[in-house]
Amino acid sequence: MEVAANLSFSKASEILFISQPAISKHIKALEGFYKTTLFERKGNTIHLSTGGKLLYNRLKEAKKIQNQLDFELNILKT
């Protein structure tokens, strides 16, 4: 998600405190799992592919649901 949000492998690696090769390896694994290219690489810039946009949007929805669930469960504790 960080690579997609920042459109940068190096910026994502700084934010996540992991190496850029580790990020690249993870993206490659995701592309293998989903059998699609997630990023289009053009020179030194990257853009989300159609599949990448779909995955990123779904992950944002899932994150929103997770945050809402955490909020609701914390309300039940009080």
mmCIF file of the N, C-alpha and C atoms, coordinates in Angstrom:
data_MODEL
# 
_entry.id   MODEL 
# 
loop_
_atom_site.group_PDB 
_atom_site.id 
_atom_site.type_symbol 
_atom_site.label_atom_id 
_atom_site.label_alt_id 
_atom_site.label_comp_id 
_atom_site.label_asym_id 
_atom_site.label_entity_id 
_atom_site.label_seq_id 
_atom_site.pdbx_PDB_ins_code 
_atom_site.Cartn_x 
_atom_site.Cartn_y 
_atom_site.Cartn_z 
_atom_site.occupancy 
_atom_site.B_iso_or_equiv 
_atom_site.pdbx_formal_charge 
_atom_site.auth_seq_id 
_atom_site.auth_comp_id 
_atom_site.auth_asym_id 
_atom_site.auth_atom_id 
_atom_site.pdbx_PDB_model_num 
ATOM 1   N N  . MET A 1 1  ? 0.823   -1.193  0.000   1.00 0.00 ? 1  MET A N  1 
ATOM 2   C CA . MET A 1 1  ? 0.000   0.000   0.000   1.00 0.00 ? 1  MET A CA 1 
ATOM 3   C C  . MET A 1 1  ? 0.868   1.258   0.000   1.00 0.00 ? 1  MET A C  1 
ATOM 4   N N  . GLU A 1 2  ? 1.992   1.205   0.688   1.00 0.00 ? 2  GLU A N  1 
ATOM 5   C CA . GLU A 1 2  ? 2.861   2.385   0.732   1.00 0.00 ? 2  GLU A CA 1 
ATOM 6   C C  . GLU A 1 2  ? 3.465   2.693   -0.632  1.00 0.00 ? 2  GLU A C  1 
ATOM 7   N N  . VAL A 1 3  ? 3.835   1.673   -1.379  1.00 0.00 ? 3  VAL A N  1 
ATOM 8   C CA . VAL A 1 3  ? 4.373   1.905   -2.718  1.00 0.00 ? 3  VAL A CA 1 
ATOM 9   C C  . VAL A 1 3  ? 3.297   2.554   -3.579  1.00 0.00 ? 3  VAL A C  1 
ATOM 10  N N  . ALA A 1 4  ? 2.086   2.041   -3.506  1.00 0.00 ? 4  ALA A N  1 
ATOM 11  C CA . ALA A 1 4  ? 0.985   2.588   -4.303  1.00 0.00 ? 4  ALA A CA 1 
ATOM 12  C C  . ALA A 1 4  ? 0.644   4.011   -3.873  1.00 0.00 ? 4  ALA A C  1 
ATOM 13  N N  . ALA A 1 5  ? 0.646   4.267   -2.579  1.00 0.00 ? 5  ALA A N  1 
ATOM 14  C CA . ALA A 1 5  ? 0.292   5.596   -2.073  1.00 0.00 ? 5  ALA A CA 1 
ATOM 15  C C  . ALA A 1 5  ? 1.332   6.640   -2.471  1.00 0.00 ? 5  ALA A C  1 
ATOM 16  N N  . ASN A 1 6  ? 2.597   6.242   -2.486  1.00 0.00 ? 6  ASN A N  1 
ATOM 17  C CA . ASN A 1 6  ? 3.683   7.183   -2.767  1.00 0.00 ? 6  ASN A CA 1 
ATOM 18  C C  . ASN A 1 6  ? 4.247   7.070   -4.171  1.00 0.00 ? 6  ASN A C  1 
ATOM 19  N N  . LEU A 1 7  ? 3.826   6.020   -4.885  1.00 0.00 ? 7  LEU A N  1 
ATOM 20  C CA . LEU A 1 7  ? 4.368   5.732   -6.216  1.00 0.00 ? 7  LEU A CA 1 
ATOM 21  C C  . LEU A 1 7  ? 5.895   5.777   -6.204  1.00 0.00 ? 7  LEU A C  1 
ATOM 22  N N  . SER A 1 8  ? 6.446   5.149   -5.166  1.00 0.00 ? 8  SER A N  1 
ATOM 23  C CA . SER A 1 8  ? 7.893   5.116   -5.002  1.00 0.00 ? 8  SER A CA 1 
ATOM 24  C C  . SER A 1 8  ? 8.295   3.939   -4.117  1.00 0.00 ? 8  SER A C  1 
ATOM 25  N N  . PHE A 1 9  ? 9.164   3.100   -4.640  1.00 0.00 ? 9  PHE A N  1 
ATOM 26  C CA . PHE A 1 9  ? 9.686   1.981   -3.862  1.00 0.00 ? 9  PHE A CA 1 
ATOM 27  C C  . PHE A 1 9  ? 10.605  2.508   -2.753  1.00 0.00 ? 9  PHE A C  1 
ATOM 28  N N  . SER A 1 10 ? 11.435  3.491   -3.089  1.00 0.00 ? 10 SER A N  1 
ATOM 29  C CA . SER A 1 10 ? 12.391  3.997   -2.099  1.00 0.00 ? 10 SER A CA 1 
ATOM 30  C C  . SER A 1 10 ? 11.685  4.755   -0.969  1.00 0.00 ? 10 SER A C  1 
ATOM 31  N N  . LYS A 1 11 ? 10.677  5.534   -1.291  1.00 0.00 ? 11 LYS A N  1 
ATOM 32  C CA . LYS A 1 11 ? 9.939   6.253   -0.250  1.00 0.00 ? 11 LYS A CA 1 
ATOM 33  C C  . LYS A 1 11 ? 9.202   5.271   0.657   1.00 0.00 ? 11 LYS A C  1 
ATOM 34  N N  . ALA A 1 12 ? 8.624   4.228   0.063   1.00 0.00 ? 12 ALA A N  1 
ATOM 35  C CA . ALA A 1 12 ? 7.940   3.202   0.858   1.00 0.00 ? 12 ALA A CA 1 
ATOM 36  C C  . ALA A 1 12 ? 8.922   2.495   1.783   1.00 0.00 ? 12 ALA A C  1 
ATOM 37  N N  . SER A 1 13 ? 10.122  2.228   1.290   1.00 0.00 ? 13 SER A N  1 
ATOM 38  C CA . SER A 1 13 ? 11.109  1.549   2.133   1.00 0.00 ? 13 SER A CA 1 
ATOM 39  C C  . SER A 1 13 ? 11.522  2.426   3.312   1.00 0.00 ? 13 SER A C  1 
ATOM 40  N N  . GLU A 1 14 ? 11.604  3.736   3.112   1.00 0.00 ? 14 GLU A N  1 
ATOM 41  C CA . GLU A 1 14 ? 11.927  4.656   4.207   1.00 0.00 ? 14 GLU A CA 1 
ATOM 42  C C  . GLU A 1 14 ? 10.807  4.679   5.237   1.00 0.00 ? 14 GLU A C  1 
ATOM 43  N N  . ILE A 1 15 ? 9.570   4.736   4.772   1.00 0.00 ? 15 ILE A N  1 
ATOM 44  C CA . ILE A 1 15 ? 8.410   4.800   5.669   1.00 0.00 ? 15 ILE A CA 1 
ATOM 45  C C  . ILE A 1 15 ? 8.272   3.520   6.479   1.00 0.00 ? 15 ILE A C  1 
ATOM 46  N N  . LEU A 1 16 ? 8.504   2.380   5.830   1.00 0.00 ? 16 LEU A N  1 
ATOM 47  C CA . LEU A 1 16 ? 8.302   1.075   6.473   1.00 0.00 ? 16 LEU A CA 1 
ATOM 48  C C  . LEU A 1 16 ? 9.554   0.556   7.188   1.00 0.00 ? 16 LEU A C  1 
ATOM 49  N N  . PHE A 1 17 ? 10.668  1.263   7.026   1.00 0.00 ? 17 PHE A N  1 
ATOM 50  C CA . PHE A 1 17 ? 11.937  0.854   7.632   1.00 0.00 ? 17 PHE A CA 1 
ATOM 51  C C  . PHE A 1 17 ? 12.376  -0.540  7.200   1.00 0.00 ? 17 PHE A C  1 
ATOM 52  N N  . ILE A 1 18 ? 12.186  -0.838  5.923   1.00 0.00 ? 18 ILE A N  1 
ATOM 53  C CA . ILE A 1 18 ? 12.701  -2.083  5.349   1.00 0.00 ? 18 ILE A CA 1 
ATOM 54  C C  . ILE A 1 18 ? 13.419  -1.741  4.048   1.00 0.00 ? 18 ILE A C  1 
ATOM 55  N N  . SER A 1 19 ? 14.246  -2.653  3.591   1.00 0.00 ? 19 SER A N  1 
ATOM 56  C CA . SER A 1 19 ? 15.057  -2.360  2.412   1.00 0.00 ? 19 SER A CA 1 
ATOM 57  C C  . SER A 1 19 ? 14.211  -2.307  1.142   1.00 0.00 ? 19 SER A C  1 
ATOM 58  N N  . GLN A 1 20 ? 14.711  -1.563  0.179   1.00 0.00 ? 20 GLN A N  1 
ATOM 59  C CA . GLN A 1 20 ? 14.029  -1.473  -1.108  1.00 0.00 ? 20 GLN A CA 1 
ATOM 60  C C  . GLN A 1 20 ? 13.969  -2.832  -1.796  1.00 0.00 ? 20 GLN A C  1 
ATOM 61  N N  . PRO A 1 21 ? 15.053  -3.640  -1.760  1.00 0.00 ? 21 PRO A N  1 
ATOM 62  C CA . PRO A 1 21 ? 14.956  -4.978  -2.360  1.00 0.00 ? 21 PRO A CA 1 
ATOM 63  C C  . PRO A 1 21 ? 13.875  -5.849  -1.705  1.00 0.00 ? 21 PRO A C  1 
ATOM 64  N N  . ALA A 1 22 ? 13.666  -5.685  -0.402  1.00 0.00 ? 22 ALA A N  1 
ATOM 65  C CA . ALA A 1 22 ? 12.615  -6.443  0.284   1.00 0.00 ? 22 ALA A CA 1 
ATOM 66  C C  . ALA A 1 22 ? 11.241  -6.020  -0.227  1.00 0.00 ? 22 ALA A C  1 
ATOM 67  N N  . ILE A 1 23 ? 11.073  -4.733  -0.438  1.00 0.00 ? 23 ILE A N  1 
ATOM 68  C CA . ILE A 1 23 ? 9.800   -4.233  -0.975  1.00 0.00 ? 23 ILE A CA 1 
ATOM 69  C C  . ILE A 1 23 ? 9.589   -4.784  -2.382  1.00 0.00 ? 23 ILE A C  1 
ATOM 70  N N  . SER A 1 24 ? 10.619  -4.714  -3.203  1.00 0.00 ? 24 SER A N  1 
ATOM 71  C CA . SER A 1 24 ? 10.521  -5.217  -4.581  1.00 0.00 ? 24 SER A CA 1 
ATOM 72  C C  . SER A 1 24 ? 10.169  -6.702  -4.599  1.00 0.00 ? 24 SER A C  1 
ATOM 73  N N  . LYS A 1 25 ? 10.768  -7.453  -3.690  1.00 0.00 ? 25 LYS A N  1 
ATOM 74  C CA . LYS A 1 25 ? 10.494  -8.891  -3.601  1.00 0.00 ? 25 LYS A CA 1 
ATOM 75  C C  . LYS A 1 25 ? 9.031   -9.138  -3.223  1.00 0.00 ? 25 LYS A C  1 
ATOM 76  N N  . HIS A 1 26 ? 8.528   -8.339  -2.299  1.00 0.00 ? 26 HIS A N  1 
ATOM 77  C CA . HIS A 1 26 ? 7.140   -8.498  -1.870  1.00 0.00 ? 26 HIS A CA 1 
ATOM 78  C C  . HIS A 1 26 ? 6.175   -8.152  -3.009  1.00 0.00 ? 26 HIS A C  1 
ATOM 79  N N  . ILE A 1 27 ? 6.476   -7.082  -3.737  1.00 0.00 ? 27 ILE A N  1 
ATOM 80  C CA . ILE A 1 27 ? 5.626   -6.697  -4.874  1.00 0.00 ? 27 ILE A CA 1 
ATOM 81  C C  . ILE A 1 27 ? 5.636   -7.802  -5.919  1.00 0.00 ? 27 ILE A C  1 
ATOM 82  N N  . LYS A 1 28 ? 6.808   -8.359  -6.179  1.00 0.00 ? 28 LYS A N  1 
ATOM 83  C CA . LYS A 1 28 ? 6.922   -9.443  -7.153  1.00 0.00 ? 28 LYS A CA 1 
ATOM 84  C C  . LYS A 1 28 ? 6.095   -10.654 -6.709  1.00 0.00 ? 28 LYS A C  1 
ATOM 85  N N  . ALA A 1 29 ? 6.111   -10.946 -5.408  1.00 0.00 ? 29 ALA A N  1 
ATOM 86  C CA . ALA A 1 29 ? 5.312   -12.057 -4.873  1.00 0.00 ? 29 ALA A CA 1 
ATOM 87  C C  . ALA A 1 29 ? 3.821   -11.788 -5.047  1.00 0.00 ? 29 ALA A C  1 
ATOM 88  N N  . LEU A 1 30 ? 3.400   -10.542 -4.782  1.00 0.00 ? 30 LEU A N  1 
ATOM 89  C CA . LEU A 1 30 ? 1.993   -10.187 -4.975  1.00 0.00 ? 30 LEU A CA 1 
ATOM 90  C C  . LEU A 1 30 ? 1.590   -10.307 -6.441  1.00 0.00 ? 30 LEU A C  1 
ATOM 91  N N  . GLU A 1 31 ? 2.465   -9.849  -7.334  1.00 0.00 ? 31 GLU A N  1 
ATOM 92  C CA . GLU A 1 31 ? 2.185   -9.956  -8.760  1.00 0.00 ? 31 GLU A CA 1 
ATOM 93  C C  . GLU A 1 31 ? 2.088   -11.420 -9.188  1.00 0.00 ? 31 GLU A C  1 
ATOM 94  N N  . GLY A 1 32 ? 2.914   -12.266 -8.606  1.00 0.00 ? 32 GLY A N  1 
ATOM 95  C CA . GLY A 1 32 ? 2.829   -13.697 -8.892  1.00 0.00 ? 32 GLY A CA 1 
ATOM 96  C C  . GLY A 1 32 ? 1.540   -14.304 -8.354  1.00 0.00 ? 32 GLY A C  1 
ATOM 97  N N  . PHE A 1 33 ? 1.173   -13.914 -7.143  1.00 0.00 ? 33 PHE A N  1 
ATOM 98  C CA . PHE A 1 33 ? -0.041  -14.445 -6.520  1.00 0.00 ? 33 PHE A CA 1 
ATOM 99  C C  . PHE A 1 33 ? -1.284  -14.064 -7.312  1.00 0.00 ? 33 PHE A C  1 
ATOM 100 N N  . TYR A 1 34 ? -1.358  -12.784 -7.705  1.00 0.00 ? 34 TYR A N  1 
ATOM 101 C CA . TYR A 1 34 ? -2.527  -12.302 -8.441  1.00 0.00 ? 34 TYR A CA 1 
ATOM 102 C C  . TYR A 1 34 ? -2.403  -12.467 -9.951  1.00 0.00 ? 34 TYR A C  1 
ATOM 103 N N  . LYS A 1 35 ? -1.238  -12.936 -10.387 1.00 0.00 ? 35 LYS A N  1 
ATOM 104 C CA . LYS A 1 35 ? -0.988  -13.177 -11.811 1.00 0.00 ? 35 LYS A CA 1 
ATOM 105 C C  . LYS A 1 35 ? -1.290  -11.946 -12.663 1.00 0.00 ? 35 LYS A C  1 
ATOM 106 N N  . THR A 1 36 ? -0.822  -10.797 -12.170 1.00 0.00 ? 36 THR A N  1 
ATOM 107 C CA . THR A 1 36 ? -0.984  -9.542  -12.898 1.00 0.00 ? 36 THR A CA 1 
ATOM 108 C C  . THR A 1 36 ? 0.105   -8.577  -12.488 1.00 0.00 ? 36 THR A C  1 
ATOM 109 N N  . THR A 1 37 ? 0.391   -7.649  -13.353 1.00 0.00 ? 37 THR A N  1 
ATOM 110 C CA . THR A 1 37 ? 1.351   -6.595  -13.041 1.00 0.00 ? 37 THR A CA 1 
ATOM 111 C C  . THR A 1 37 ? 0.634   -5.522  -12.235 1.00 0.00 ? 37 THR A C  1 
ATOM 112 N N  . LEU A 1 38 ? 1.231   -5.114  -11.132 1.00 0.00 ? 38 LEU A N  1 
ATOM 113 C CA . LEU A 1 38 ? 0.602   -4.117  -10.279 1.00 0.00 ? 38 LEU A CA 1 
ATOM 114 C C  . LEU A 1 38 ? 1.087   -2.704  -10.584 1.00 0.00 ? 38 LEU A C  1 
ATOM 115 N N  . PHE A 1 39 ? 2.296   -2.611  -11.125 1.00 0.00 ? 39 PHE A N  1 
ATOM 116 C CA . PHE A 1 39 ? 2.870   -1.297  -11.437 1.00 0.00 ? 39 PHE A CA 1 
ATOM 117 C C  . PHE A 1 39 ? 3.398   -1.292  -12.857 1.00 0.00 ? 39 PHE A C  1 
ATOM 118 N N  . GLU A 1 40 ? 3.253   -0.162  -13.509 1.00 0.00 ? 40 GLU A N  1 
ATOM 119 C CA . GLU A 1 40 ? 3.862   0.056   -14.815 1.00 0.00 ? 40 GLU A CA 1 
ATOM 120 C C  . GLU A 1 40 ? 5.095   0.909   -14.578 1.00 0.00 ? 40 GLU A C  1 
ATOM 121 N N  . ARG A 1 41 ? 6.225   0.410   -15.018 1.00 0.00 ? 41 ARG A N  1 
ATOM 122 C CA . ARG A 1 41 ? 7.473   1.118   -14.803 1.00 0.00 ? 41 ARG A CA 1 
ATOM 123 C C  . ARG A 1 41 ? 7.864   1.836   -16.086 1.00 0.00 ? 41 ARG A C  1 
ATOM 124 N N  . LYS A 1 42 ? 8.057   3.146   -15.982 1.00 0.00 ? 42 LYS A N  1 
ATOM 125 C CA . LYS A 1 42 ? 8.470   3.955   -17.130 1.00 0.00 ? 42 LYS A CA 1 
ATOM 126 C C  . LYS A 1 42 ? 9.652   4.797   -16.699 1.00 0.00 ? 42 LYS A C  1 
ATOM 127 N N  . GLY A 1 43 ? 10.846  4.367   -17.090 1.00 0.00 ? 43 GLY A N  1 
ATOM 128 C CA . GLY A 1 43 ? 12.048  5.076   -16.663 1.00 0.00 ? 43 GLY A CA 1 
ATOM 129 C C  . GLY A 1 43 ? 12.186  5.009   -15.161 1.00 0.00 ? 43 GLY A C  1 
ATOM 130 N N  . ASN A 1 44 ? 12.313  6.170   -14.546 1.00 0.00 ? 44 ASN A N  1 
ATOM 131 C CA . ASN A 1 44 ? 12.454  6.231   -13.090 1.00 0.00 ? 44 ASN A CA 1 
ATOM 132 C C  . ASN A 1 44 ? 11.126  6.408   -12.364 1.00 0.00 ? 44 ASN A C  1 
ATOM 133 N N  . THR A 1 45 ? 10.025  6.393   -13.095 1.00 0.00 ? 45 THR A N  1 
ATOM 134 C CA . THR A 1 45 ? 8.720   6.583   -12.459 1.00 0.00 ? 45 THR A CA 1 
ATOM 135 C C  . THR A 1 45 ? 7.892   5.314   -12.560 1.00 0.00 ? 45 THR A C  1 
ATOM 136 N N  . ILE A 1 46 ? 6.970   5.181   -11.636 1.00 0.00 ? 46 ILE A N  1 
ATOM 137 C CA . ILE A 1 46 ? 6.041   4.045   -11.662 1.00 0.00 ? 46 ILE A CA 1 
ATOM 138 C C  . ILE A 1 46 ? 4.621   4.586   -11.563 1.00 0.00 ? 46 ILE A C  1 
ATOM 139 N N  . HIS A 1 47 ? 3.703   3.813   -12.111 1.00 0.00 ? 47 HIS A N  1 
ATOM 140 C CA . HIS A 1 47 ? 2.272   4.118   -12.049 1.00 0.00 ? 47 HIS A CA 1 
ATOM 141 C C  . HIS A 1 47 ? 1.550   2.819   -11.747 1.00 0.00 ? 47 HIS A C  1 
ATOM 142 N N  . LEU A 1 48 ? 0.417   2.920   -11.113 1.00 0.00 ? 48 LEU A N  1 
ATOM 143 C CA . LEU A 1 48 ? -0.396  1.735   -10.868 1.00 0.00 ? 48 LEU A CA 1 
ATOM 144 C C  . LEU A 1 48 ? -0.992  1.242   -12.184 1.00 0.00 ? 48 LEU A C  1 
ATOM 145 N N  . SER A 1 49 ? -0.932  -0.050  -12.388 1.00 0.00 ? 49 SER A N  1 
ATOM 146 C CA . SER A 1 49 ? -1.614  -0.653  -13.530 1.00 0.00 ? 49 SER A CA 1 
ATOM 147 C C  . SER A 1 49 ? -3.098  -0.735  -13.189 1.00 0.00 ? 49 SER A C  1 
ATOM 148 N N  . THR A 1 50 ? -3.890  -1.188  -14.120 1.00 0.00 ? 50 THR A N  1 
ATOM 149 C CA . THR A 1 50 ? -5.325  -1.354  -13.845 1.00 0.00 ? 50 THR A CA 1 
ATOM 150 C C  . THR A 1 50 ? -5.532  -2.318  -12.684 1.00 0.00 ? 50 THR A C  1 
ATOM 151 N N  . GLY A 1 51 ? -4.814  -3.435  -12.702 1.00 0.00 ? 51 GLY A N  1 
ATOM 152 C CA . GLY A 1 51 ? -4.900  -4.395  -11.602 1.00 0.00 ? 51 GLY A CA 1 
ATOM 153 C C  . GLY A 1 51 ? -4.392  -3.806  -10.302 1.00 0.00 ? 51 GLY A C  1 
ATOM 154 N N  . GLY A 1 52 ? -3.342  -3.009  -10.381 1.00 0.00 ? 52 GLY A N  1 
ATOM 155 C CA . GLY A 1 52 ? -2.793  -2.362  -9.199  1.00 0.00 ? 52 GLY A CA 1 
ATOM 156 C C  . GLY A 1 52 ? -3.775  -1.381  -8.583  1.00 0.00 ? 52 GLY A C  1 
ATOM 157 N N  . LYS A 1 53 ? -4.474  -0.630  -9.426  1.00 0.00 ? 53 LYS A N  1 
ATOM 158 C CA . LYS A 1 53 ? -5.492  0.308   -8.933  1.00 0.00 ? 53 LYS A CA 1 
ATOM 159 C C  . LYS A 1 53 ? -6.613  -0.445  -8.228  1.00 0.00 ? 53 LYS A C  1 
ATOM 160 N N  . LEU A 1 54 ? -7.040  -1.539  -8.832  1.00 0.00 ? 54 LEU A N  1 
ATOM 161 C CA . LEU A 1 54 ? -8.112  -2.341  -8.236  1.00 0.00 ? 54 LEU A CA 1 
ATOM 162 C C  . LEU A 1 54 ? -7.690  -2.879  -6.873  1.00 0.00 ? 54 LEU A C  1 
ATOM 163 N N  . LEU A 1 55 ? -6.497  -3.470  -6.806  1.00 0.00 ? 55 LEU A N  1 
ATOM 164 C CA . LEU A 1 55 ? -6.010  -4.021  -5.537  1.00 0.00 ? 55 LEU A CA 1 
ATOM 165 C C  . LEU A 1 55 ? -5.861  -2.916  -4.492  1.00 0.00 ? 55 LEU A C  1 
ATOM 166 N N  . TYR A 1 56 ? -5.270  -1.796  -4.863  1.00 0.00 ? 56 TYR A N  1 
ATOM 167 C CA . TYR A 1 56 ? -5.065  -0.691  -3.929  1.00 0.00 ? 56 TYR A CA 1 
ATOM 168 C C  . TYR A 1 56 ? -6.397  -0.168  -3.397  1.00 0.00 ? 56 TYR A C  1 
ATOM 169 N N  . ASN A 1 57 ? -7.372  0.014   -4.262  1.00 0.00 ? 57 ASN A N  1 
ATOM 170 C CA . ASN A 1 57 ? -8.683  0.493   -3.810  1.00 0.00 ? 57 ASN A CA 1 
ATOM 171 C C  . ASN A 1 57 ? -9.359  -0.496  -2.875  1.00 0.00 ? 57 ASN A C  1 
ATOM 172 N N  . ARG A 1 58 ? -9.264  -1.777  -3.172  1.00 0.00 ? 58 ARG A N  1 
ATOM 173 C CA . ARG A 1 58 ? -9.862  -2.791  -2.295  1.00 0.00 ? 58 ARG A CA 1 
ATOM 174 C C  . ARG A 1 58 ? -9.152  -2.842  -0.944  1.00 0.00 ? 58 ARG A C  1 
ATOM 175 N N  . LEU A 1 59 ? -7.835  -2.687  -0.954  1.00 0.00 ? 59 LEU A N  1 
ATOM 176 C CA . LEU A 1 59 ? -7.085  -2.687  0.303   1.00 0.00 ? 59 LEU A CA 1 
ATOM 177 C C  . LEU A 1 59 ? -7.424  -1.465  1.149   1.00 0.00 ? 59 LEU A C  1 
ATOM 178 N N  . LYS A 1 60 ? -7.649  -0.328  0.504   1.00 0.00 ? 60 LYS A N  1 
ATOM 179 C CA . LYS A 1 60 ? -8.067  0.858   1.252   1.00 0.00 ? 60 LYS A CA 1 
ATOM 180 C C  . LYS A 1 60 ? -9.436  0.629   1.888   1.00 0.00 ? 60 LYS A C  1 
ATOM 181 N N  . GLU A 1 61 ? -10.338 -0.020  1.157   1.00 0.00 ? 61 GLU A N  1 
ATOM 182 C CA . GLU A 1 61 ? -11.662 -0.339  1.718   1.00 0.00 ? 61 GLU A CA 1 
ATOM 183 C C  . GLU A 1 61 ? -11.520 -1.279  2.906   1.00 0.00 ? 61 GLU A C  1 
ATOM 184 N N  . ALA A 1 62 ? -10.674 -2.292  2.778   1.00 0.00 ? 62 ALA A N  1 
ATOM 185 C CA . ALA A 1 62 ? -10.466 -3.256  3.858   1.00 0.00 ? 62 ALA A CA 1 
ATOM 186 C C  . ALA A 1 62 ? -9.874  -2.566  5.084   1.00 0.00 ? 62 ALA A C  1 
ATOM 187 N N  . LYS A 1 63 ? -8.954  -1.640  4.864   1.00 0.00 ? 63 LYS A N  1 
ATOM 188 C CA . LYS A 1 63 ? -8.338  -0.897  5.977   1.00 0.00 ? 63 LYS A CA 1 
ATOM 189 C C  . LYS A 1 63 ? -9.384  -0.034  6.680   1.00 0.00 ? 63 LYS A C  1 
ATOM 190 N N  . LYS A 1 64 ? -10.262 0.565   5.902   1.00 0.00 ? 64 LYS A N  1 
ATOM 191 C CA . LYS A 1 64 ? -11.327 1.390   6.481   1.00 0.00 ? 64 LYS A CA 1 
ATOM 192 C C  . LYS A 1 64 ? -12.261 0.520   7.337   1.00 0.00 ? 64 LYS A C  1 
ATOM 193 N N  . ILE A 1 65 ? -12.604 -0.659  6.836   1.00 0.00 ? 65 ILE A N  1 
ATOM 194 C CA . ILE A 1 65 ? -13.468 -1.581  7.588   1.00 0.00 ? 65 ILE A CA 1 
ATOM 195 C C  . ILE A 1 65 ? -12.771 -2.025  8.872   1.00 0.00 ? 65 ILE A C  1 
ATOM 196 N N  . GLN A 1 66 ? -11.490 -2.321  8.776   1.00 0.00 ? 66 GLN A N  1 
ATOM 197 C CA . GLN A 1 66 ? -10.721 -2.740  9.950   1.00 0.00 ? 66 GLN A CA 1 
ATOM 198 C C  . GLN A 1 66 ? -10.700 -1.627  11.002  1.00 0.00 ? 66 GLN A C  1 
ATOM 199 N N  . ASN A 1 67 ? -10.472 -0.400  10.582  1.00 0.00 ? 67 ASN A N  1 
ATOM 200 C CA . ASN A 1 67 ? -10.455 0.725   11.516  1.00 0.00 ? 67 ASN A CA 1 
ATOM 201 C C  . ASN A 1 67 ? -11.814 0.924   12.172  1.00 0.00 ? 67 ASN A C  1 
ATOM 202 N N  . GLN A 1 68 ? -12.884 0.780   11.397  1.00 0.00 ? 68 GLN A N  1 
ATOM 203 C CA . GLN A 1 68 ? -14.232 0.916   11.937  1.00 0.00 ? 68 GLN A CA 1 
ATOM 204 C C  . GLN A 1 68 ? -14.514 -0.188  12.954  1.00 0.00 ? 68 GLN A C  1 
ATOM 205 N N  . LEU A 1 69 ? -14.098 -1.402  12.634  1.00 0.00 ? 69 LEU A N  1 
ATOM 206 C CA . LEU A 1 69 ? -14.285 -2.528  13.552  1.00 0.00 ? 69 LEU A CA 1 
ATOM 207 C C  . LEU A 1 69 ? -13.520 -2.294  14.851  1.00 0.00 ? 69 LEU A C  1 
ATOM 208 N N  . ASP A 1 70 ? -12.276 -1.852  14.750  1.00 0.00 ? 70 ASP A N  1 
ATOM 209 C CA . ASP A 1 70 ? -11.495 -1.553  15.959  1.00 0.00 ? 70 ASP A CA 1 
ATOM 210 C C  . ASP A 1 70 ? -12.193 -0.504  16.811  1.00 0.00 ? 70 ASP A C  1 
ATOM 211 N N  . PHE A 1 71 ? -12.717 0.534   16.169  1.00 0.00 ? 71 PHE A N  1 
ATOM 212 C CA . PHE A 1 71 ? -13.431 1.588   16.871  1.00 0.00 ? 71 PHE A CA 1 
ATOM 213 C C  . PHE A 1 71 ? -14.650 1.030   17.590  1.00 0.00 ? 71 PHE A C  1 
ATOM 214 N N  . GLU A 1 72 ? -15.451 0.241   16.866  1.00 0.00 ? 72 GLU A N  1 
ATOM 215 C CA . GLU A 1 72 ? -16.678 -0.315  17.443  1.00 0.00 ? 72 GLU A CA 1 
ATOM 216 C C  . GLU A 1 72 ? -16.383 -1.283  18.578  1.00 0.00 ? 72 GLU A C  1 
ATOM 217 N N  . LEU A 1 73 ? -15.341 -2.084  18.436  1.00 0.00 ? 73 LEU A N  1 
ATOM 218 C CA . LEU A 1 73 ? -14.984 -3.018  19.503  1.00 0.00 ? 73 LEU A CA 1 
ATOM 219 C C  . LEU A 1 73 ? -14.475 -2.279  20.736  1.00 0.00 ? 73 LEU A C  1 
ATOM 220 N N  . ASN A 1 74 ? -13.777 -1.171  20.536  1.00 0.00 ? 74 ASN A N  1 
ATOM 221 C CA . ASN A 1 74 ? -13.317 -0.383  21.683  1.00 0.00 ? 74 ASN A CA 1 
ATOM 222 C C  . ASN A 1 74 ? -14.487 0.259   22.405  1.00 0.00 ? 74 ASN A C  1 
ATOM 223 N N  . ILE A 1 75 ? -15.537 0.632   21.685  1.00 0.00 ? 75 ILE A N  1 
ATOM 224 C CA . ILE A 1 75 ? -16.724 1.202   22.322  1.00 0.00 ? 75 ILE A CA 1 
ATOM 225 C C  . ILE A 1 75 ? -17.391 0.156   23.216  1.00 0.00 ? 75 ILE A C  1 
ATOM 226 N N  . LEU A 1 76 ? -17.399 -1.088  22.760  1.00 0.00 ? 76 LEU A N  1 
ATOM 227 C CA . LEU A 1 76 ? -18.016 -2.164  23.555  1.00 0.00 ? 76 LEU A CA 1 
ATOM 228 C C  . LEU A 1 76 ? -17.285 -2.398  24.868  1.00 0.00 ? 76 LEU A C  1 
ATOM 229 N N  . LYS A 1 77 ? -16.020 -2.094  24.909  1.00 0.00 ? 77 LYS A N  1 
ATOM 230 C CA . LYS A 1 77 ? -15.215 -2.324  26.127  1.00 0.00 ? 77 LYS A CA 1 
ATOM 231 C C  . LYS A 1 77 ? -15.542 -1.324  27.219  1.00 0.00 ? 77 LYS A C  1 
ATOM 232 N N  . THR A 1 78 ? -16.119 -0.181  26.848  1.00 0.00 ? 78 THR A N  1 
ATOM 233 C CA . THR A 1 78 ? -16.366 0.853   27.849  1.00 0.00 ? 78 THR A CA 1 
ATOM 234 C C  . THR A 1 78 ? -17.742 0.759   28.462  1.00 0.00 ? 78 THR A C  1 
# 
